[in-house]
Amino acid sequence: MNNTGRKTAPEATPDGHSGFATLSGNRALMVEEPLIFEQDSPGTSGVDLPEPPTAALRLGAVAPRGRIGLPGLSEPTVVRHYTRLSQKNYAIDTGLYPLGSCTMKHNPRLNEKLARLPGLADIHPLQPVKTVQGALALIDELAGWLKALTGMPAVAMSPGAGAHGEFCGMLTIRAALAARGESRPRVLVPESAHGTNPASAAACGFIVDPIPANSEGRVDVAALLARLGPDVAAIMLTNPNTCGLFERDIITIADAVHQAGAYFYCDGANFNAIVGRVRPADLGIDAMHINLHKTFSTPHGGGGPGAGPVVLSAALAPYLPLPHVVHDGAGLRLVEHRSDTGATGVELGRMKGFHGQMGMFIRALAYILSHGADGLRQVANDAVLNANYLLASLGDVMTGSFPGPCMHEALFDDRFLKDTGITTIDFAKAMIDEGYHPMTMYFPLVVHGALLFEPTETESRQSLDQLITVLRGLVARAQAGDVGFFADAPRLTPRRRLDETAAARKPVLRWVPPVAD
Ligand SMILES: *Cc1c(COP(=O)(O)O)cnc(C)c1O
């Protein structure tokens, strides 16, 4: 058995690392880690427990090990296994994470500390409401901030992420139309939109009608106006948009949409660029989700928890989903049934169980309160400044997609790689060898071979300068025609470039069946 606890030789020793293969299959501190079931050593245990008393088992005399098949492991083996797994992740805690459209900012430890307070962490959603008044007050206070920051009169707190918020917002629009006795089939979505926008509209039963972008990376207003009509339910627009640009014609668009009797859904995933500076209500928006896990710094990625509250205009507020918190004489009350409010709107019901992602609410409120209104405005200023620093520092060697400054994201296309034989993905793989998580690639679709960088406000000047130095070096290497270097990247990772198609089509799933005694 080697130091990984593996009983058999590694299936495949990573090779091709400059022709150098280790005996263990490890790459220095990057240790080949087998599944925990493959480290099973029957009879081994991390704890000394007294032998259980023998008793007849009601379901038949089956030995516990045979029944549930847990591996036998010592405590050091377990600790090493999970520590090694934790080290395999690239995270915002390990380095700059410029993934555009994701707002991978530092997650302050204060948020984590508060989310773990026993009075918040140990309560249960089914406790009597009078015993969780503090939790309701917290939801209510966060809701108050979201309404103040957006200028909107109502907010649905329960959606579990941005995409779920879009779904919620589009359901409120459908309900508002139904209340008017209308069923408008079409929703206009710009071509640069995040894929969740058309998906959410379609999931609500709407037909998605794509709107082209103009040569400046913004919505083609003329094309949009031409599509507006009595069959349009809504537009879904992102602002700042996914090209990192502010939609300057947004008020004209909002007016036209309302004139046509439709609603304006705004994808608020990029709120970080304008928080504290622009109130979406003042732009004529009817519904907008806020990704708490982006703008308000809760850990995300890897499918981790998110939260996507949706702010609603007066026109859509009557269709707020359940539950929500209201003030009455006795304190805070939870509205769990439409009849509780006396509202006669179309019943939207619940978006999910209970009240939403409570742990995310605590973190987001901690973040908001620790920044204050002025601090949040500074966040937006600094996020935009950092992105423009990248854009300006790379503009002479990489090809910026659109003229002029950007908002919180710097978007490049792949013209700087033209005729080199090197693609955006080759370039990204070379960044991995340099210790960077790559930027967002090939999104938005309106730009060829897109490279979308979102540094966020939490990166320092030094860290941006280091990234810029690396990128400039890689560009020089690409333009010198070093195709082999890029085709071979990444070289320094535990696995080389994966065949992503085969990985999706023919996944190798390992499962060690439980051993019956
Ligand atoms: C992240 C994102 C979404 C989806 O949000 P999730 O919280 O991941 O569901 C939608 N639109 C844009 C522009 C985004 O960046």
PDBQT file of the ligand as one rigid body, heavy atoms in Angstrom, charges set to zero:
ROOT
HETATM    1  C1  LIG A 601     -25.385  33.969 -13.122  1.00  0.00    +0.000 C 
HETATM    2  C2  LIG A 601     -26.320  34.516 -14.104  1.00  0.00    +0.000 A 
HETATM    3  C3  LIG A 601     -27.642  34.055 -14.203  1.00  0.00    +0.000 A 
HETATM    4  C4  LIG A 601     -28.161  32.853 -13.450  1.00  0.00    +0.000 C 
HETATM    5  O1  LIG A 601     -28.046  32.947 -12.074  1.00  0.00    +0.000 OA
HETATM    6  P1  LIG A 601     -27.899  31.644 -11.170  1.00  0.00    +0.000 P 
HETATM    7  O2  LIG A 601     -27.882  32.194  -9.783  1.00  0.00    +0.000 OA
HETATM    8  O3  LIG A 601     -26.639  30.980 -11.580  1.00  0.00    +0.000 OA
HETATM    9  O4  LIG A 601     -29.105  30.785 -11.435  1.00  0.00    +0.000 OA
HETATM   10  C5  LIG A 601     -28.486  34.687 -15.083  1.00  0.00    +0.000 A 
HETATM   11  N1  LIG A 601     -28.061  35.697 -15.849  1.00  0.00    +0.000 NA
HETATM   12  C6  LIG A 601     -26.789  36.160 -15.802  1.00  0.00    +0.000 A 
HETATM   13  C7  LIG A 601     -26.383  37.306 -16.669  1.00  0.00    +0.000 C 
HETATM   14  C8  LIG A 601     -25.873  35.575 -14.933  1.00  0.00    +0.000 A 
HETATM   15  O5  LIG A 601     -24.623  36.019 -14.901  1.00  0.00    +0.000 OA
ENDROOT
TORSDOF 0
